[in-house]
Amino acid sequence: MSIICLYDNSGIMAKPWVKGGVNASCYDIKNAYSQERYANGSHLNMVNFDINSETLTRCARAINRLGGGEVHLPIDTKLTPVQLVFAFVPCTDLAVSGAAHFKAKRERDPDFQQKAVQRALDAIQFAKDLGAEWVIENPVSVLANKKFLGKSSYTFHPYEFGGYLNADEAEHPLYPDYIAPRDAYSKKTCLWTSEGFRMPEKKPVACESFGNSRQHSRLGGKSEKTKTIRSLTPRGFAKAVYEANK
């Protein structure tokens, strides 16, 4: 089997799957082309990919046509049937935390929000075209509006899955100065999922703080670094999702 992660330039959600023997590909316009092979024979592809309705349609057709053969998307990767599609849809024009800017954005482009929502709809259609289960991730956002995706299937905070990280995984490998060990911070996150997705059992750790995490207090502003850290998938949650859906 294999999984695909859209709008993902960290690979955090994919790595537990690859370690478990499942091939994974992460698509994002920020990615450089790379392939990391594991001793178990599986591999993690990081693919530079401009995600939109047209490119996803072409991608699905290529996978469906060639199955386990060579697919150029745009690097060679042996794709087996896709089990799950994760989409970490950009939240800049969706998150309610940015609602104060919606009016100005709407004046510049009346369709700005519908375009943002369309990314989620395209990801869902992509998964359906592949016969795969799907997960759309976003913070508290307008996706919950009835005219868009409606009420989310699940919500969670990162600390609620920190118990999946053992002692030698506690410290964040990339940003230990910003992200609390074992994801011990709060950030309400919403998931819209297909019926076949299994929400993992929670294994919470003591929360460092509620509403004032290291990310919240130190990661304001618009720099690419702060945006990247704010949007990272919690490692404990990624591991939990794999355990529940492998």
C-alpha positions in Angstrom: 0.0 0.0 0.0 1.0 3.7 -0.1 -0.2 7.0 1.2 -0.1 10.5 -0.3 0.2 13.8 1.7 -0.8 17.0 0.0 0.5 20.4 1.0 3.1 18.7 3.1 6.8 19.8 3.1 7.7 18.2 6.5 7.0 14.5 6.0 6.0 14.2 9.6 2.7 12.4 8.9 4.3 10.1 6.4 7.3 8.9 8.4 5.5 6.4 10.7 4.0 4.8 7.6 7.3 4.5 5.8 9.0 3.1 8.9 6.1 0.5 9.0 6.8 -0.5 5.4 4.3 1.7 3.5 5.5 3.9 0.6 4.6 7.6 1.0 4.8 10.6 -1.2 4.5 14.2 0.0 3.5 16.9 -2.6 4.0 20.6 -2.1 5.2 23.5 -4.2 8.0 24.1 -1.6 9.5 20.6 -1.7 12.7 19.8 -3.5 12.9 16.5 -5.3 14.2 13.7 -3.0 13.7 10.1 -2.2 14.6 8.5 1.2 14.8 4.7 1.1 14.4 2.7 4.2 15.9 -0.7 5.1 12.5 -2.3 5.0 12.2 -1.5 1.2 9.8 1.3 1.6 10.5 4.9 0.5 9.5 8.5 1.2 9.2 10.8 -1.7 9.3 14.6 -1.3 7.9 15.9 -4.6 7.8 19.5 -5.9 4.2 19.7 -7.1 1.9 22.6 -7.9 -1.4 21.3 -6.5 -4.6 22.3 -8.2 -7.6 20.7 -9.8 -5.9 19.9 -13.1 -2.7 18.5 -11.7 -4.5 16.3 -9.2 -6.7 15.0 -11.9 -3.7 14.1 -14.1 -2.0 12.6 -11.1 -5.0 10.3 -10.2 -5.3 9.2 -13.9 -1.6 8.3 -14.0 -1.8 6.3 -10.8 -5.0 4.5 -11.8 -3.6 3.7 -15.3 -0.2 2.4 -14.2 -0.9 0.9 -10.8 2.3 -0.5 -9.5 4.4 0.6 -12.4 6.6 3.7 -13.0 4.7 7.0 -12.7 6.4 10.3 -13.5 5.0 12.8 -11.0 7.6 14.1 -11.8 10.1 11.7 -10.2 9.9 7.9 -10.6 8.3 6.1 -7.8 6.7 2.7 -7.6 3.1 3.4 -6.5 1.0 0.7 -5.2 -2.7 1.2 -4.4 -3.2 4.3 -2.4 -4.7 3.7 1.0 -5.0 7.2 2.5 -4.7 10.8 1.3 -3.9 13.5 3.8 -4.4 17.1 2.9 -3.0 19.9 5.1 -4.8 22.6 3.2 -3.3 26.1 3.6 -5.3 27.9 6.2 -4.2 31.5 5.5 -7.6 32.4 4.0 -9.6 30.0 6.1 -8.6 30.1 9.8 -10.9 32.2 12.0 -7.8 33.6 13.7 -7.4 35.7 10.6 -11.0 36.8 10.3 -10.0 40.4 10.9 -8.4 40.4 7.5 -11.2 38.8 5.6 -12.9 42.0 4.7 -9.9 43.5 3.0 -9.1 40.3 1.2 -12.7 40.1 -0.1 -12.4 43.6 -1.4 -9.3 42.6 -3.4 -10.8 39.3 -4.5 -14.4 38.5 -3.8 -13.7 34.8 -4.5 -10.6 34.5 -2.3 -12.3 32.2 0.3 -14.0 30.0 -2.2 -10.7 29.4 -3.9 -9.2 28.4 -0.6 -12.1 26.0 0.1 -11.7 24.5 -3.4 -8.3 23.1 -2.4 -10.0 20.9 0.2 -12.7 19.9 -2.3 -10.1 19.0 -4.9 -8.2 16.9 -2.3 -11.3 15.0 -1.5 -12.1 14.3 -5.1 -8.5 13.2 -5.7 -8.8 10.6 -2.9 -12.2 9.4 -4.3 -10.6 9.1 -7.8 -8.0 6.8 -6.2 -10.5 4.8 -4.1 -8.7 6.0 -1.0 -9.7 7.2 2.4 -9.1 10.9 3.1 -8.4 13.4 5.8 -8.6 17.2 5.5 -6.7 19.1 8.3 -7.2 22.7 9.4 -7.3 24.8 12.5 -10.6 26.2 13.5 -11.7 27.6 10.2 -14.6 28.6 7.9 -14.4 25.1 6.4 -16.9 24.2 9.2 -19.5 26.5 7.5 -22.5 24.5 6.2 -21.9 25.9 2.7 -18.4 24.4 2.7 -17.5 21.2 4.4 -19.8 21.6 7.5 -19.0 20.5 11.0 -15.6 18.7 11.4 -15.5 15.0 12.0 -13.1 15.3 14.8 -11.1 17.9 16.8 -8.0 17.4 18.9 -5.1 19.1 20.7 -1.5 18.0 20.2 -0.9 17.1 23.8 -3.7 14.6 23.7 -1.5 12.3 21.6 1.9 13.1 23.3 1.8 9.7 25.0 2.6 8.0 21.7 6.1 9.5 21.9 8.5 7.6 24.1 11.4 9.1 26.0 13.9 9.1 23.2 11.4 10.8 20.9 10.3 13.5 23.4 12.4 16.4 22.1 11.4 17.8 18.8 14.1 16.9 16.2 13.9 20.2 14.3 12.5 22.9 16.6 13.1 21.9 20.3 13.4 25.6 21.3 9.8 26.2 20.1 7.8 23.0 20.4 7.3 21.5 23.8 8.6 18.0 24.4 6.1 15.2 23.6 3.8 17.9 21.9 2.7 19.1 25.3 0.9 22.1 24.0 -2.7 23.1 23.0 -3.8 24.0 19.5 -7.4 23.0 18.6 -7.2 21.3 15.2 -10.0 20.1 13.1 -10.3 17.0 10.8 -12.8 16.3 8.1 -12.5 12.6 7.1 -14.0 9.8 5.1 -16.0 7.2 6.9 -13.2 4.6 6.7 -10.7 6.7 8.6 -10.1 5.6 12.2 -9.6 8.4 14.7 -6.9 7.1 17.1 -7.3 6.6 20.9 -6.0 9.6 22.9 -2.9 9.2 25.1 -2.6 12.7 26.6 0.4 14.1 28.5 0.3 17.0 30.9 -0.2 20.2 28.8 2.5 22.8 29.0 -0.2 25.6 28.7 -3.6 26.3 27.3 -3.8 29.1 24.8 -0.3 30.3 25.5 2.0 27.6 24.1 5.6 28.3 23.0 4.3 28.5 19.5 1.6 31.0 20.3 3.9 33.2 22.4 7.1 33.1 20.2 5.8 32.5 16.7 3.9 35.5 15.7 4.6 37.4 12.4 4.7 36.4 8.8 8.1 34.9 8.3 8.4 31.6 6.4 10.1 30.0 9.5 7.3 30.9 11.9 4.6 29.8 9.4 6.4 26.5 9.0 6.7 25.8 12.7 3.1 26.8 13.4 1.8 24.4 10.7 3.9 21.4 11.6 1.9 18.1 12.2 2.3 17.0 15.8 4.5 13.9 15.8 2.5 12.1 18.4 -0.7 12.5 16.4 1.1 11.3 13.3 2.2 8.2 15.0 -1.2 7.6 16.6 -2.9 7.9 13.2 -0.6 5.3 11.7 -1.2 2.9 14.6 -5.0 3.2 14.2 -5.1 3.0 10.4 -2.2 0.8 9.3 
